[in-house]
Each structure stands twice: as C-alpha cells, then as structure tokens.
Amino acid sequence: MTLEDFNNTIIEIANKIFLIREYSYQRNGSKFDPRRPDLLLSPYEKERIQVLEEQALKTLYTFKAHR
C-alpha cells in the first residue's frame, strides 16, 4: 500500500463516519453539532461507526507494519 492509497483509505473512512453522524442530526430535524457528534445516533449507527473506526485502525496498523 502506497502512502497515497493509505491517505485515500483513511479519508474515505473518516468521511463515512462524518456522514453517518451528520445524517443522524438531519434525520431528527436538527443542525449538526460538532461538539456532540454522537448525541443523536441510533444503536445501529453507533455500531456502524465502531466498525469503521476499527477498520481505520486496522489500516493504520497494516500500513505501519509494512513500512
């Protein structure tokens, strides 16, 4: 994995996490609050974010191991 691939993967995961958090506010008719991004998450959304965060960590550890 090149540095560019790594960066693109991490950015893609981070964007997915942000979109889930933003959607949870929109679904409830509220404006996104970056100070409390997890406030309105459903249990399913929390689970999905946890999986994505684990994927990001796995990507990071894999990248570090190959350097």
C-alpha positions in Angstrom: 0.0 0.0 0.0 1.4 3.4 -1.0 1.2 6.5 1.1 -1.4 7.9 -1.3 -3.5 4.7 -1.0 -3.3 4.9 2.8 -4.3 8.5 2.9 -7.2 7.9 0.5 -8.5 5.0 2.5 -8.3 6.9 5.8 -10.1 9.9 4.3 -12.8 7.7 2.8 -13.4 6.1 6.2 -13.5 9.4 8.0 -15.9 10.8 5.5 -18.3 7.8 6.0 -18.2 8.3 9.8 -18.9 12.0 9.4 -21.8 11.4 7.0 -23.4 8.9 9.4 -23.1 11.4 12.3 -24.4 14.3 10.1 -27.4 12.2 8.9 -28.4 11.3 12.4 -29.0 15.0 13.1 -30.7 15.6 9.8 -33.0 12.7 10.4 -34.1 14.3 13.7 -34.5 17.7 12.0 -31.6 19.3 13.9 -28.5 21.1 12.9 -25.2 19.1 13.2 -23.4 19.9 16.5 -19.7 19.0 16.1 -19.2 19.4 19.9 -21.6 16.4 20.4 -21.4 14.4 17.2 -22.8 11.1 18.7 -25.7 12.7 20.5 -28.5 11.5 18.1 -27.0 8.3 16.8 -29.2 5.2 16.8 -27.7 1.9 18.1 -27.2 0.7 14.6 -25.3 3.9 13.6 -23.1 3.6 16.7 -22.3 0.0 15.8 -21.5 1.0 12.2 -19.2 3.8 13.4 -17.4 1.4 15.7 -16.8 -1.0 12.7 -15.5 1.9 10.6 -13.2 3.1 13.4 -11.8 -0.5 13.8 -11.3 -0.6 10.0 -9.3 2.7 10.2 -7.1 1.3 13.0 -6.5 -1.9 11.1 -5.5 0.1 8.0 -3.1 2.2 10.2 -1.5 -0.9 11.8 -1.2 -2.7 8.5 0.5 0.4 6.9 2.9 0.8 9.8 3.8 -2.9 9.7 4.8 -2.6 6.0 6.9 0.5 6.4 
